[in-house]
């Protein structure tokens, strides 16, 4: 039972850190593009103007993917390691 709880906790922490890294990497990408002088390109402007929408979209895709994969992970014993 403790292995299952530890597995769920480790996977949850991994998922939370992944969401945090999404915001950080988006900000670093925009900062790098601005520093290189690419601030006038449409994609850089789009990401700069709508970072929360992009993060919500990517996060939603991740959550939907997790919800699809979770029953198979449980059935295959992913958390029983």
C-alpha positions as CSV (number, residue, x, y, z in Angstrom):
1,X,0.0,0.0,0.0
2,X,2.9,2.4,0.8
3,X,4.4,1.8,-2.6
4,X,1.1,2.7,-4.3
5,X,0.9,5.9,-2.3
6,X,4.5,6.8,-3.0
7,X,3.9,6.1,-6.7
8,X,0.9,8.4,-6.8
9,X,2.7,11.1,-4.9
10,X,5.8,10.9,-7.2
11,X,3.6,11.1,-10.3
12,X,1.6,14.0,-8.9
13,X,4.8,15.9,-8.1
14,X,6.1,15.2,-11.6
15,X,2.9,16.5,-13.1
16,X,2.9,19.6,-10.9
17,X,6.5,20.4,-11.8
18,X,5.7,19.9,-15.5
19,X,2.9,22.5,-15.3
20,X,5.3,24.9,-13.6
21,X,8.0,24.3,-16.2
22,X,5.4,25.1,-19.0
23,X,5.1,28.7,-17.7
24,X,8.9,29.1,-17.2
25,X,9.8,27.8,-20.6
26,X,7.2,29.9,-22.3
27,X,8.6,33.0,-20.6
28,X,12.2,32.1,-21.4
29,X,11.4,31.4,-25.0
30,X,9.8,34.9,-25.4
31,X,12.7,36.5,-23.6
32,X,15.2,34.8,-25.9
33,X,13.3,35.7,-29.0
34,X,13.1,39.4,-27.9
35,X,16.8,39.4,-27.1
36,X,17.6,38.0,-30.6
37,X,15.5,40.8,-32.2
38,X,12.6,38.6,-33.3
39,X,10.0,40.7,-31.3
40,X,8.3,41.8,-34.5
41,X,7.4,38.3,-35.7
42,X,3.7,37.3,-35.5
43,X,4.3,34.2,-33.4
44,X,6.4,36.0,-30.8
45,X,3.8,38.8,-30.6
46,X,1.0,36.2,-30.2
47,X,2.8,34.3,-27.4
48,X,3.6,37.6,-25.7
49,X,0.0,38.9,-25.8
50,X,-1.7,35.6,-24.8
51,X,0.5,33.5,-22.5
52,X,-2.3,32.4,-20.2
53,X,-4.4,31.2,-23.1
54,X,-1.5,29.2,-24.5
55,X,-0.8,27.7,-21.1
56,X,-4.5,26.9,-20.6
57,X,-4.7,25.2,-24.0
58,X,-1.5,23.1,-23.5
59,X,-2.5,22.3,-19.9
60,X,-5.9,21.2,-21.0
61,X,-4.4,18.9,-23.6
62,X,-2.1,17.4,-21.0
63,X,-5.0,16.9,-18.6
64,X,-7.2,15.2,-21.3
65,X,-4.2,13.0,-22.2
66,X,-3.8,12.0,-18.6
67,X,-7.4,11.3,-18.2
68,X,-7.3,9.0,-21.2
69,X,-4.1,7.3,-20.1
70,X,-4.9,6.9,-16.4
71,X,-7.2,3.9,-16.6
72,X,-4.6,2.0,-18.7
73,X,-1.9,3.1,-16.3
74,X,-3.9,1.7,-13.3
75,X,-4.7,-1.5,-15.2
76,X,-1.1,-2.1,-16.2
77,X,0.1,-1.5,-12.6
78,X,2.0,1.8,-13.2
79,X,1.6,2.9,-9.6
80,X,2.5,-0.6,-8.2
81,X,6.2,-0.2,-8.9
